[in-house]
Amino acid sequence: MTSQDNRFVARVLVYPRAEVLDPQGRAIEDALGRIGFDGVRRIRAGKSFEVALEAEDERQATEAVDRMCRQLLANPIVEDYTVEWVSE
């Protein structure tokens, strides 16, 4: 995790859980096959967020982004998320 003057940037990736049907991913997979990409075996469609925030330290930034994910950015019932810290 890198910070500059207590500013942090997180890249959040949200995907359907493995056991959850992913109709959007399936539609993309089928469309790719129709246009000649026969080697594609699986597509999971997700969403990404880049969150720039100010925090006292890395721990506070991590806790804040985790709360954002659990409360709004991801649906914990059907989605998983990962957080990657990036340079601003």
C-alpha positions as CSV (number, residue, x, y, z in Angstrom):
1,M,0.0,0.0,0.0
2,T,1.4,3.4,-0.9
3,S,0.3,6.7,0.4
4,Q,1.1,10.3,-0.2
5,D,0.2,12.8,2.6
6,N,-2.3,10.3,4.1
7,R,-4.0,9.9,0.7
8,F,-4.7,6.3,-0.4
9,V,-6.0,4.8,-3.6
10,A,-7.7,1.4,-3.7
11,R,-8.8,-0.5,-6.7
12,V,-11.8,-2.7,-5.7
13,L,-12.8,-5.6,-7.9
14,V,-16.3,-7.1,-7.4
15,Y,-17.3,-10.4,-9.0
16,P,-20.2,-12.8,-8.5
17,R,-19.4,-15.6,-6.1
18,A,-18.4,-18.8,-7.9
19,E,-21.6,-20.6,-6.9
20,V,-23.8,-17.8,-8.2
21,L,-25.1,-17.8,-11.8
22,D,-23.6,-15.0,-13.9
23,P,-25.9,-14.3,-16.8
24,Q,-24.0,-11.3,-18.0
25,G,-20.7,-13.3,-18.1
26,R,-22.4,-16.1,-19.9
27,A,-23.9,-13.7,-22.5
28,I,-20.4,-12.3,-23.1
29,E,-18.9,-15.7,-23.3
30,D,-21.5,-16.8,-25.9
31,A,-21.0,-13.6,-28.0
32,L,-17.2,-14.1,-28.0
33,G,-17.7,-17.6,-29.4
34,R,-20.0,-16.2,-32.1
35,I,-17.4,-13.8,-33.3
36,G,-14.6,-16.3,-33.5
37,F,-13.1,-16.5,-30.0
38,D,-13.6,-20.3,-29.6
39,G,-11.0,-20.8,-26.9
40,V,-12.8,-18.8,-24.2
41,R,-14.0,-21.2,-21.5
42,R,-15.4,-18.9,-18.9
43,I,-16.1,-15.2,-18.4
44,R,-17.1,-13.8,-15.0
45,A,-18.5,-10.2,-15.4
46,G,-17.8,-7.9,-12.6
47,K,-17.3,-4.3,-11.8
48,S,-14.4,-2.2,-10.6
49,F,-14.1,0.9,-8.5
50,E,-11.1,3.2,-7.9
51,V,-11.5,4.8,-4.4
52,A,-9.3,7.7,-3.5
53,L,-9.5,8.6,0.2
54,E,-7.7,10.3,3.0
55,A,-7.0,8.4,6.2
56,E,-4.8,8.6,9.3
57,D,-2.8,5.5,8.3
58,E,-2.9,2.3,6.3
59,R,-5.0,0.5,8.9
60,Q,-7.7,3.2,8.9
61,A,-7.7,3.3,5.0
62,T,-8.1,-0.5,4.9
63,E,-10.9,-0.6,7.4
64,A,-12.8,2.2,5.6
65,V,-12.6,0.6,2.2
66,D,-13.6,-2.7,3.6
67,R,-16.7,-1.1,5.2
68,M,-17.5,0.6,1.9
69,C,-17.4,-2.8,0.1
70,R,-19.6,-4.5,2.7
71,Q,-22.1,-1.7,2.9
72,L,-22.5,-0.5,-0.7
73,L,-19.9,-1.5,-3.3
74,A,-20.5,-5.3,-3.1
75,N,-23.6,-7.4,-2.2
76,P,-22.0,-9.8,0.3
77,I,-24.8,-12.4,-0.4
78,V,-23.9,-13.0,-4.0
79,E,-20.6,-11.1,-4.6
80,D,-17.0,-11.3,-3.5
81,Y,-14.5,-8.5,-3.6
82,T,-10.8,-7.9,-3.6
83,V,-8.9,-4.7,-2.8
84,E,-5.6,-3.7,-4.5
85,W,-3.8,-0.6,-3.3
86,V,-2.3,1.5,-6.2
87,S,-0.2,4.6,-6.6
88,E,-2.1,7.8,-7.0
